[in-house]
Amino acid sequence: MDAFKADGAEPRPAQYVAVSISAFGFRAQADGHTGWAALRRIRRSHPALAWAAVAQVAVLTALVAALCVAVWLR
């Protein structure tokens, strides 16, 4: 993709997207927005990345819940 339009008009603004994934969850930043607003913007342009971040949090939550149950039943 070229940053400039074909007809020589104004250049398109740069898009900034960052997703930081850690053991405690994820942080999303997109075009100066954070949190849910950033996740909505990322979901529009990069749907697979947004689903991967949500799935990672869901899997970690399930693992922590399973660990708590296993310790409690012990």
N, C-alpha and C positions, 0 to 999 in steps of 0.2 A: 504494500500500500504506500502510495506517495502522500506526503504531508500536505502537498499543494493540490488545489483543484486543477483540472485539465484546462479550464478556460483562463487561468491566470488570476482568478479572483483571490479573495482573502484565504490565507492558509487555515486549515482546520486546527482547532486547539488540541494540544497534546492531551492524551488520556493517561492518568496515573492510577494504577491499580496495584494494591499490595495486600497480601493475605499472609499473616504470620500464624502458623499453627504450632502449638506447644502441647504439653501434657495437660494443661489446665483449660484448654479451649482454643479459640482463634480470635484474632483481631483483624478486622477488615477496614481498609481505607480505599476510597475511590474518589478522585476529583475533589479533594478537600472535605469529603464527608467521612464519618466514621460510624461504626455500629450498624443498626438496621438499615439506615439510609444507604450506607456503602454496600451492604449486602444486596439490597434491591438493585443498585446500579450494576454490581458485578454479575448478578443473576441475569440481567438483560444481555450483557455482552459476553459473559463467560459462564454459561449455565452449568457446565460440568464441574468447574472449579467451585462454584457455590454449593452444589450438591455434595462434593467431596468434603468440604469443610463442615457442613452440617452432619454428614454421615460420620465423620471422625469424632465429633462431639457426642453423637448418639452412642457410638460404640464404646467410647471411654466411659460414659455414664452407665451403660449396661455392665461393663466390667467392674466398675466400682460397686455397683449395686450387688452384683454376684459375689464379689469379695466380702462385702458386709454380711450378706446372708450366710455365706460359708463360715465366716468367723462366728456369727451368732448361733448357728446350728452346731457348732463344734462343741 
